């Protein structure tokens, strides 16, 4: 069996070639980039991320995003092996939630053990040659072979996996990727749930787990990395699995400190849920947080996704457009020289997977209202770590005979969709972090856009306050489209 896995690793054949892809999701990617002094970017290594999106039998769907490092070997192997361990008859609708969690945990264990079976011969040869090299330090052929073997066996990956069975959502996480669930509520708000916390060196639960093994958790928190990575759980990476006693930070550990055991969240019922699920690689998260700070990263990415879903006609295009927007934001902050530019000199590979849940897409040139047009609205955005002001561009849909509420049509009480100048649309995103039972739940401030300070809301001599949302471009486009009735009066908008 180990030889069969090795042969598959060395070929382009996949264990899952015959499984149907899920058509209700889209994936966007971008390679890593390092910026030069002139702002031009170069790719420093091949893309190491991976993903999966399959539709199984009996109403089962499997999605995953894998953040590889030191090569794509582990991410590629994990995406294939995990699918084979979950979608080839192991799951069916009769399974209970406990059954599903058990099967998920076992699948990750099989992936970890199977991967090391594929490199066990190379590891054995590497150990033999390392012992031989000690008294023969000048043997160049042995040194070259050791370098080849190191490239063959090095590397690892983190993973976030979503399983939908019986219309219930399960999330399995190993490492520092992220899963977000956005649900549109009946009152017009969008609730954003971050499912789980990253297994990183600043996760208190993970530090307590390491401390129980004899590791100095204070040193780990201060270092911020273990063997070059911030994750405390990962797939592969023989250095922290077999040679951890040789790593200073981990040398006191009583047993294997960096593990591949997933943290399972769920089930969460998706009945009557309208919204979308996002799986993001660490590279995408870090790029956005480097550019704008971590406080509103979840809300920002959800706003971008919602805007692209209102404009794009395919999920693939929507996901790719969001990734491209994050990439441009990251680059623009670097070349601007602003306060956060020092955090944006480079970014790693980025992957975003969008899975819609009863959420409509744009229809060709039309919007989800099947008759309206998208008009841009620029809304200021700020965060506590930056003195500069940026804006988030949302898409405001003005339908012809109905109004848009969370992607669904409702009857309008206005004639021919004319906007009321005294009203302005609002978008609210509620942020909640769902964690394990041993962790405390936390909630965000519940708003996508921060409240202005009292000094910014002082009325002028006419008794008006400065507008918070800039509708000038919206009014200009609306006026040009309705020139017969509106632009002759100087354009729509407050007079």
ZANUMAR-154749 format. One record per residue (C-alpha): residue number from 1; z, y, x. Coordinates in steps of 0.2 Angstrom, whole numbers, padded with zeros to 4 digits. Layout:
<NUM <Z Y X>>
...
END
This chain:
<1 <0000 0000 0000>>
<2 <0004 0012 0014>>
<3 <-0013 0008 0022>>
<4 <-0021 0012 0005>>
<5 <-0012 0029 0004>>
<6 <-0017 0033 0022>>
<7 <-0036 0029 0018>>
<8 <-0035 0040 0003>>
<9 <-0027 0054 0013>>
<10 <-0042 0053 0026>>
<11 <-0055 0053 0013>>
<12 <-0061 0065 -0001>>
<13 <-0057 0052 -0014>>
<14 <-0044 0056 -0027>>
<15 <-0032 0045 -0037>>
<16 <-0035 0056 -0052>>
<17 <-0053 0059 -0053>>
<18 <-0055 0051 -0070>>
<19 <-0041 0061 -0078>>
<20 <-0048 0075 -0090>>
<21 <-0044 0093 -0085>>
<22 <-0034 0103 -0097>>
<23 <-0045 0117 -0105>>
<24 <-0030 0127 -0111>>
<25 <-0026 0134 -0094>>
<26 <-0033 0144 -0080>>
<27 <-0030 0145 -0061>>
<28 <-0032 0160 -0050>>
<29 <-0031 0159 -0031>>
<30 <-0032 0171 -0015>>
<31 <-0031 0166 0003>>
<32 <-0018 0173 0015>>
<33 <-0021 0189 0024>>
<34 <-0015 0199 0039>>
<35 <-0019 0218 0039>>
<36 <-0024 0227 0054>>
<37 <-0020 0245 0058>>
<38 <-0037 0250 0050>>
<39 <-0031 0242 0034>>
<40 <-0044 0228 0035>>
<41 <-0038 0210 0032>>
<42 <-0041 0194 0041>>
<43 <-0037 0176 0035>>
<44 <-0025 0168 0048>>
<45 <-0026 0150 0042>>
<46 <-0035 0140 0029>>
<47 <-0028 0140 0011>>
<48 <-0013 0128 0010>>
<49 <-0009 0130 -0008>>
<50 <-0013 0116 -0021>>
<51 <-0012 0114 -0040>>
<52 <-0015 0102 -0054>>
<53 <-0019 0104 -0073>>
<54 <-0022 0088 -0082>>
<55 <-0022 0081 -0100>>
<56 <-0015 0064 -0102>>
<57 <-0014 0053 -0117>>
<58 <-0002 0054 -0131>>
<59 <-0001 0073 -0131>>
<60 <0005 0074 -0113>>
<61 <0000 0088 -0102>>
<62 <0004 0090 -0083>>
<63 <0003 0106 -0073>>
<64 <0009 0111 -0055>>
<65 <0008 0123 -0041>>
<66 <0011 0118 -0024>>
<67 <0015 0130 -0009>>
<68 <0010 0121 0007>>
<69 <0014 0127 0024>>
<70 <0009 0121 0042>>
<71 <-0006 0114 0034>>
<72 <-0012 0108 0016>>
<73 <-0009 0089 0019>>
<74 <0008 0088 0009>>
<75 <0002 0100 -0005>>
<76 <-0014 0090 -0007>>
<77 <-0005 0073 -0007>>
<78 <0009 0078 -0019>>
<79 <-0003 0085 -0032>>
<80 <-0013 0068 -0032>>
<81 <0002 0057 -0030>>
<82 <0013 0065 -0043>>
<83 <-0001 0065 -0056>>
<84 <-0003 0046 -0053>>
<85 <0015 0043 -0055>>
<86 <0016 0053 -0072>>
<87 <0000 0051 -0081>>
<88 <-0006 0033 -0078>>
<89 <0004 0026 -0092>>
<90 <0022 0030 -0087>>
<91 <0025 0043 -0101>>
<92 <0022 0041 -0120>>
<93 <0028 0050 -0136>>
<94 <0042 0037 -0138>>
<95 <0052 0043 -0123>>
<96 <0068 0053 -0125>>
<97 <0072 0069 -0116>>
<98 <0083 0059 -0104>>
<99 <0069 0047 -0101>>
<100 <0057 0061 -0096>>
<101 <0069 0069 -0084>>
<102 <0073 0052 -0076>>
<103 <0054 0048 -0074>>
<104 <0051 0066 -0067>>
<105 <0065 0063 -0054>>
<106 <0058 0046 -0049>>
<107 <0041 0053 -0048>>
<108 <0046 0066 -0035>>
<109 <0056 0052 -0025>>
<110 <0040 0041 -0025>>
<111 <0030 0056 -0019>>
<112 <0042 0060 -0004>>
<113 <0043 0042 0001>>
<114 <0025 0038 -0001>>
<115 <0020 0053 0010>>
<116 <0031 0048 0024>>
<117 <0023 0031 0023>>
<118 <0006 0039 0027>>
<119 <0013 0046 0043>>
<120 <0025 0033 0049>>
<121 <0013 0026 0062>>
<122 <0009 0044 0069>>
<123 <0028 0047 0069>>
<124 <0031 0031 0079>>
<125 <0018 0035 0091>>
<126 <0024 0053 0093>>
<127 <0042 0046 0097>>
<128 <0035 0033 0110>>
<129 <0024 0046 0119>>
<130 <0038 0059 0119>>
<131 <0050 0046 0128>>
<132 <0035 0042 0140>>
<133 <0032 0060 0144>>
<134 <0050 0063 0151>>
<135 <0047 0055 0168>>
<136 <0028 0060 0167>>
<137 <0028 0078 0163>>
<138 <0011 0082 0171>>
<139 <0002 0069 0161>>
<140 <-0011 0081 0152>>
<141 <-0019 0067 0141>>
<142 <-0002 0063 0134>>
<143 <0002 0081 0131>>
<144 <-0014 0083 0121>>
<145 <-0011 0068 0111>>
<146 <0006 0074 0107>>
<147 <-0001 0090 0100>>
<148 <-0013 0081 0090>>
<149 <0000 0070 0082>>
<150 <0011 0085 0079>>
<151 <-0003 0093 0069>>
<152 <-0005 0077 0059>>
<153 <0013 0075 0054>>
<154 <0019 0093 0053>>
<155 <0020 0103 0037>>
<156 <0028 0102 0020>>
<157 <0027 0110 0002>>
<158 <0037 0117 -0012>>
<159 <0032 0113 -0030>>
<160 <0035 0119 -0047>>
<161 <0028 0107 -0061>>
<162 <0027 0109 -0080>>
<163 <0026 0094 -0091>>
<164 <0023 0096 -0110>>
<165 <0026 0080 -0121>>
<166 <0029 0080 -0139>>
<167 <0027 0099 -0139>>
<168 <0042 0100 -0128>>
<169 <0042 0109 -0111>>
<170 <0050 0102 -0095>>
<171 <0050 0111 -0079>>
<172 <0053 0102 -0062>>
<173 <0056 0113 -0047>>
<174 <0058 0109 -0029>>
<175 <0059 0125 -0018>>
<176 <0054 0143 -0020>>
<177 <0039 0144 -0033>>
<178 <0042 0151 -0050>>
<179 <0040 0147 -0068>>
<180 <0040 0160 -0082>>
<181 <0038 0157 -0101>>
<182 <0033 0172 -0111>>
<183 <0036 0171 -0130>>
<184 <0030 0183 -0143>>
<185 <0043 0186 -0156>>
<186 <0040 0191 -0174>>
<187 <0048 0209 -0171>>
<188 <0034 0213 -0159>>
<189 <0044 0210 -0143>>
<190 <0039 0198 -0129>>
<191 <0053 0188 -0122>>
<192 <0051 0183 -0103>>
<193 <0061 0168 -0097>>
<194 <0062 0163 -0079>>
<195 <0065 0145 -0079>>
<196 <0077 0140 -0065>>
<197 <0081 0149 -0049>>
<198 <0072 0146 -0032>>
<199 <0080 0134 -0020>>
<200 <0082 0147 -0006>>
<201 <0094 0152 0007>>
<202 <0102 0165 -0005>>
<203 <0105 0153 -0019>>
<204 <0124 0151 -0021>>
<205 <0122 0134 -0028>>
<206 <0112 0128 -0014>>
<207 <0123 0136 -0001>>
<208 <0138 0127 -0009>>
<209 <0128 0110 -0008>>
<210 <0124 0113 0010>>
<211 <0142 0118 0014>>
<212 <0148 0102 0006>>
<213 <0138 0092 0019>>
<214 <0146 0102 0033>>
<215 <0133 0115 0036>>
<216 <0139 0133 0039>>
<217 <0132 0141 0024>>
<218 <0136 0159 0030>>
<219 <0125 0156 0045>>
<220 <0111 0149 0034>>
<221 <0112 0164 0022>>
<222 <0112 0176 0037>>
<223 <0097 0167 0045>>
<224 <0087 0168 0029>>
<225 <0076 0153 0035>>
<226 <0078 0135 0039>>
<227 <0065 0129 0052>>
<228 <0054 0143 0047>>
<229 <0055 0142 0028>>
<230 <0067 0150 0016>>
<231 <0067 0135 0005>>
<232 <0082 0123 0005>>
<233 <0072 0109 -0005>>
<234 <0055 0104 0000>>
<235 <0043 0090 0000>>
<236 <0038 0082 0017>>
<237 <0043 0092 0033>>
<238 <0049 0077 0044>>
<239 <0058 0090 0055>>
<240 <0072 0094 0042>>
<241 <0072 0076 0035>>
<242 <0073 0065 0051>>
<243 <0077 0077 0065>>
<244 <0089 0089 0056>>
<245 <0102 0085 0069>>
<246 <0091 0094 0082>>
<247 <0091 0110 0072>>
<248 <0105 0121 0076>>
<249 <0108 0127 0058>>
<250 <0108 0109 0052>>
<251 <0116 0100 0066>>
<252 <0133 0098 0058>>
<253 <0126 0090 0042>>
<254 <0134 0074 0037>>
<255 <0118 0068 0029>>
<256 <0100 0075 0025>>
<257 <0103 0093 0020>>
<258 <0085 0098 0015>>
<259 <0080 0087 0000>>
<260 <0065 0084 -0011>>
<261 <0075 0081 -0027>>
<262 <0069 0092 -0041>>
<263 <0079 0102 -0053>>
<264 <0074 0098 -0070>>
<265 <0075 0111 -0084>>
<266 <0072 0106 -0102>>
<267 <0067 0101 -0115>>
<268 <0062 0117 -0123>>
<269 <0053 0116 -0140>>
<270 <0036 0124 -0141>>
<271 <0035 0123 -0159>>
<272 <0029 0139 -0167>>
<273 <0029 0147 -0150>>
<274 <0016 0160 -0147>>
<275 <0014 0166 -0129>>
<276 <0010 0158 -0112>>
<277 <0017 0149 -0097>>
<278 <0015 0155 -0079>>
<279 <0017 0144 -0064>>
<280 <0017 0155 -0048>>
<281 <0017 0151 -0029>>
<282 <0029 0159 -0018>>
<283 <0015 0169 -0010>>
<284 <0010 0177 -0026>>
<285 <0029 0181 -0030>>
<286 <0032 0188 -0012>>
<287 <0016 0199 -0012>>
<288 <0021 0208 -0029>>
<289 <0039 0210 -0024>>
<290 <0035 0216 -0007>>
<291 <0024 0230 -0015>>
<292 <0035 0235 -0029>>
<293 <0052 0227 -0026>>
<294 <0060 0212 -0035>>
<295 <0068 0221 -0050>>
<296 <0053 0221 -0062>>
<297 <0042 0208 -0054>>
<298 <0043 0196 -0069>>
<299 <0039 0209 -0081>>
<300 <0025 0216 -0071>>
<301 <0016 0200 -0069>>
<302 <0018 0196 -0088>>
<303 <0011 0214 -0092>>
<304 <-0004 0210 -0080>>
<305 <-0007 0193 -0088>>
<306 <-0006 0200 -0106>>
<307 <-0018 0214 -0101>>
<308 <-0031 0202 -0094>>
<309 <-0030 0190 -0108>>
<310 <-0034 0204 -0120>>
<311 <-0050 0208 -0110>>
<312 <-0056 0191 -0102>>
<313 <-0066 0178 -0111>>
<314 <-0059 0163 -0101>>
<315 <-0042 0159 -0094>>
<316 <-0050 0156 -0077>>
<317 <-0056 0174 -0076>>
<318 <-0039 0180 -0083>>
<319 <-0029 0171 -0070>>
<320 <-0041 0176 -0056>>
<321 <-0041 0194 -0061>>
<322 <-0022 0194 -0061>>
<323 <-0021 0187 -0043>>
<324 <-0034 0200 -0038>>
<325 <-0024 0214 -0045>>
<326 <-0009 0208 -0035>>
<327 <-0019 0207 -0020>>
<328 <-0025 0225 -0022>>
<329 <-0008 0232 -0026>>
<330 <-0001 0224 -0010>>
<331 <-0015 0231 0001>>
<332 <-0014 0248 -0007>>
<333 <0004 0249 -0003>>
<334 <0001 0245 0015>>
<335 <-0013 0257 0018>>
<336 <-0003 0271 0008>>
<337 <0011 0272 0022>>
<338 <0024 0273 0008>>
<339 <0042 0267 0010>>
<340 <0037 0249 0006>>
<341 <0022 0248 0017>>
<342 <0032 0240 0031>>
<343 <0034 0225 0019>>
<344 <0016 0223 0016>>
<345 <0008 0220 0033>>
<346 <0003 0202 0027>>
<347 <0004 0190 0013>>
<348 <0003 0171 0011>>
<349 <-0009 0161 0000>>
<350 <-0007 0165 -0019>>
<351 <-0009 0154 -0034>>
<352 <-0007 0158 -0052>>
<353 <-0008 0145 -0066>>
<354 <-0009 0152 -0084>>
<355 <-0006 0140 -0099>>
<356 <-0008 0148 -0116>>
<357 <0003 0143 -0131>>
<358 <-0006 0148 -0147>>
<359 <-0011 0164 -0138>>
<360 <-0029 0170 -0142>>
<361 <-0042 0176 -0129>>
<362 <-0054 0190 -0130>>
<363 <-0071 0185 -0139>>
<364 <-0085 0191 -0128>>
<365 <-0085 0210 -0128>>
<366 <-0072 0210 -0142>>
<367 <-0054 0209 -0141>>
<368 <-0042 0196 -0150>>
<369 <-0044 0207 -0165>>
<370 <-0062 0202 -0166>>
<371 <-0068 0220 -0169>>
<372 <-0058 0232 -0159>>
<373 <-0060 0240 -0142>>
<374 <-0048 0241 -0127>>
<375 <-0043 0258 -0121>>
<376 <-0033 0261 -0105>>
<377 <-0015 0268 -0106>>
<378 <-0007 0273 -0090>>
<379 <0012 0271 -0090>>
<380 <0023 0277 -0076>>
<381 <0033 0263 -0067>>
<382 <0047 0266 -0054>>
<383 <0060 0255 -0045>>
<384 <0076 0259 -0036>>
<385 <0069 0254 -0019>>
<386 <0055 0266 -0019>>
<387 <0054 0285 -0020>>
<388 <0035 0284 -0025>>
<389 <0029 0283 -0042>>
<390 <0016 0270 -0048>>
<391 <0009 0266 -0065>>
<392 <0005 0251 -0074>>
<393 <-0011 0251 -0084>>
<394 <-0010 0242 -0101>>
<395 <-0023 0239 -0113>>
<396 <-0021 0247 -0130>>
<397 <-0032 0239 -0144>>
<398 <-0038 0250 -0158>>
<399 <-0045 0238 -0171>>
<400 <-0058 0243 -0184>>
<401 <-0050 0236 -0199>>
<402 <-0034 0228 -0194>>
<403 <-0020 0231 -0181>>
<404 <-0015 0219 -0167>>
<405 <0002 0212 -0167>>
<406 <0006 0200 -0153>>
<407 <-0012 0194 -0153>>
<408 <-0013 0191 -0171>>
<409 <-0021 0200 -0185>>
<410 <-0011 0209 -0199>>
<411 <-0017 0220 -0213>>
<412 <-0018 0238 -0208>>
<413 <-0013 0252 -0220>>
<414 <-0024 0265 -0210>>
<415 <-0041 0269 -0215>>
<416 <-0054 0264 -0201>>
<417 <-0041 0262 -0188>>
<418 <-0038 0280 -0184>>
<419 <-0023 0282 -0173>>
<420 <-0009 0293 -0178>>
<421 <-0007 0307 -0165>>
<422 <0012 0308 -0168>>
<423 <0014 0290 -0164>>
<424 <0013 0280 -0147>>
<425 <0012 0262 -0145>>
<426 <0026 0253 -0136>>
<427 <0027 0237 -0126>>
<428 <0044 0229 -0123>>
<429 <0048 0214 -0112>>
<430 <0065 0205 -0113>>
<431 <0069 0196 -0097>>
<432 <0081 0181 -0096>>
<433 <0085 0170 -0081>>
<434 <0088 0152 -0087>>
<435 <0098 0142 -0074>>
<436 <0107 0126 -0072>>
<437 <0124 0123 -0081>>
<438 <0133 0127 -0065>>
<439 <0125 0144 -0064>>
<440 <0129 0159 -0074>>
<441 <0115 0166 -0085>>
<442 <0109 0183 -0082>>
<443 <0098 0195 -0092>>
<444 <0088 0210 -0087>>
<445 <0088 0227 -0095>>
<446 <0077 0221 -0108>>
<447 <0063 0234 -0105>>
<448 <0047 0234 -0096>>
<449 <0048 0252 -0092>>
<450 <0064 0261 -0086>>
<451 <0072 0274 -0097>>
<452 <0070 0292 -0090>>
<453 <0085 0301 -0084>>
<454 <0092 0315 -0095>>
<455 <0085 0328 -0084>>
<456 <0067 0322 -0087>>
<457 <0069 0324 -0105>>
<458 <0073 0342 -0107>>
<459 <0062 0351 -0120>>
<460 <0051 0366 -0115>>
<461 <0051 0383 -0124>>
<462 <0041 0375 -0138>>
<463 <0054 0362 -0141>>
<464 <0043 0347 -0134>>
<465 <0047 0335 -0120>>
<466 <0034 0330 -0107>>
<467 <0025 0314 -0113>>
<468 <0031 0298 -0105>>
<469 <0014 0289 -0108>>
<470 <-0002 0297 -0102>>
<471 <-0014 0295 -0117>>
<472 <-0027 0307 -0110>>
<473 <-0040 0294 -0105>>
<474 <-0037 0285 -0121>>
<475 <-0040 0300 -0132>>
<476 <-0055 0304 -0121>>
<477 <-0063 0287 -0124>>
<478 <-0058 0287 -0142>>
<479 <-0066 0304 -0145>>
<480 <-0082 0299 -0136>>
<481 <-0084 0284 -0147>>
<482 <-0080 0294 -0163>>
<483 <-0089 0310 -0159>>
<484 <-0095 0313 -0176>>
<485 <-0078 0315 -0184>>
<486 <-0066 0318 -0169>>
<487 <-0074 0326 -0154>>
<488 <-0081 0341 -0163>>
<489 <-0063 0345 -0167>>
<490 <-0059 0346 -0148>>
<491 <-0054 0327 -0147>>
<492 <-0040 0317 -0154>>
<493 <-0023 0320 -0148>>
<494 <-0008 0331 -0150>>
<495 <-0013 0349 -0151>>
END
